[in-house]
Amino acid sequence: MPKSNVEINIVDSLAKITSYRDKSLLEQSLTQTIVEIFPNTRQRLFGVKKYNEKIEITLLASIGHNEFESSHQKVDSVFLSLLNKLFDRVIAENTMQEYEDPHSEHVYSTYPVYDENNNVIALLLSTENKHVLTPEERKSKHMLFSGILRVYSNYLNLLNNTQRDKLTGLFNRETLDERILHVLKRNASTSQDGEPPTMSTVDNRRNNHDKKKTFLGIIDIDHFKKINDNYGHLYGDEILVLVSRCMTQSFTRANDLVYRYGGEEFVVLLKAYDNDDAYKAFERLRTNIERFDFPQVGKVTVSIGFEEIREQSSPQEVIAEADTALYYVKSNGRNATSNYDQLIQDKKIAPTKPIESEDAILF
């Protein structure tokens, strides 16, 4: 193919990548774009999340030989060990790493993706036959990959900034519906999807195929109006920031997402095995906030209502169910956590009516 045509294809591919606002589509588009430029390769994109002394790495998108691979497929233990070593080196040395497998024809190239603070937030693993490219062609490939990933990184940072609440730094409400809709569509399309493979660089690093469910919880600060009235809006804003910090410290896993829903309300999307598991996670947050010593104000509590995202008709219906559980807590003493399904089972509330919405999913 003439060089000018290759350059046009690359520009078109970059334009396509930066046309997406949904991160899942963005991740798939990145890997697909690289495979289109280098057809006989396999590309895997992994997310990287650091918390405490742990680094969690999760498969985000994968495509090879012009066909999408399942992001939930089982990873061979030998290959998993190789990935861990490559990723450790990339993160430690903060640069691209290459490895030629002596037991196969494969060469593995691992590229870091950075956020605006130069922290590694993702890793691209490129696999190809070691005899396809000459050393000079491979060097050119590395430069091209690095350039594409810089565009991806810059766009991802821009997207993050537009999707964040200015005060707390949490995801804003506009992004919440998109995420719930994504989960609903995934649940509707296949009921056997499990958790994406997860690798940790501490303790027993392993591929996690545990089939967890997604839960949505609404968190409301109790008596927040009194805080604003008694101490002023500046202290009220400080409470919002500190509560949001408690939330991000309580929910640290790669799949935990925290949103500022509006005013003194927050939303958390988390993965859990069942209602009891989710209840423990939300209760942990509630007690963490209750024990925190807030400047000037002292004690602050929250009320929490949560529900599993299953196959509801719309994001609004999911939120309405969690909000019904929250309303029950607010009406019965506050500073507690309740699950929508459990409240119905205990006959403490009536089921909410399905909400008609333009975003309703047609099964």
Protein Blocks (a to p, Z undefined) as FASTA:
>chain_A
ZZklmmmmmmmmmmmmmmpfblklmmmmmmmmmmmmmmmbccdddddddehjbccdddfb
dceehiacdfkbccdfklmmmmmmmmmmmmmnopacddddfkbcbdcdddddddfkopaf
bdcdddddfklpcfklmmmmmmmmmmmmmmmmmmmmmmmmmmpcfklopacfklmmmmmm
mmmmmmmmpmkbccdddddfehjddddfbdcdddddddddehklmmmmmnojklmmmmmm
mmmmmmmmmmmcfklccddfbhjbccdddddfblmlmmmmmmmmmmmmmmpccehklpac
ddddddddfkdfbfklmmmmmmmmmmmmmmnopaiaddfklmmmnopaccddddddfkbc
cZZ
